């Protein structure tokens, strides 16, 4: 599972381009800065009021500096701090170029379920609803299946929906899908998996891109 998380984050880092303002969700998305090309200059934004987060601290961490999940972070030159009201104002005004969020389920139409599993204790929806509609681009990161093998990419989400028709791309340890006009397209397959593997463990209907390629880090 740890290797899968690292692989997903490493592939997601390729979606981050020079000059972007990027918001990262908790979980797998928080690993993305560790895989950025050093030549890429971006500003990572967090709902608790930081613009300019850097990689995870290698050793000694500043106890007063954390991301929205409370995990320690570093900052890059030019970083700034502000209150949560301004942080959410940036999101709602469309200032975030791309938001990379963890997901529990994604539907064929790009519906996102990532805030609750009924009957289980969770911290709440947080800023995911604002990010789902406010960010210019939304990428969902998740393992392809549940621990028991059930697919997470579905025709229709069975868990409560965070936002409808918002996900533009899904990245798992097995494949990369894009969603265009509520149609799901398979763009990449991780080399050790076959097309049959993807079909067997993806409930949602999808088409195969004419430019299908292997996923690379």
Secondary structure, 3 states (H helix, E strand, C coil): CHHHHHHHHHHHHHHCCCCCEEEECCHHHHHHHHHCCCCCCCEEEECCCEEEECCCCCCCCCCCCECCCCCECCEEEEEEECCHHHHHHHHHCCCCCEEEEECCEEECCCCEECCCCCCCCCCCCCCHHHHHHHCCCEEEECCCECCCCCECEECCCCCCCCECCCCCEEECCCEEEEEECCEEEEEEECCCCCHHHHHHCCCCCCEEEEEEEECCC
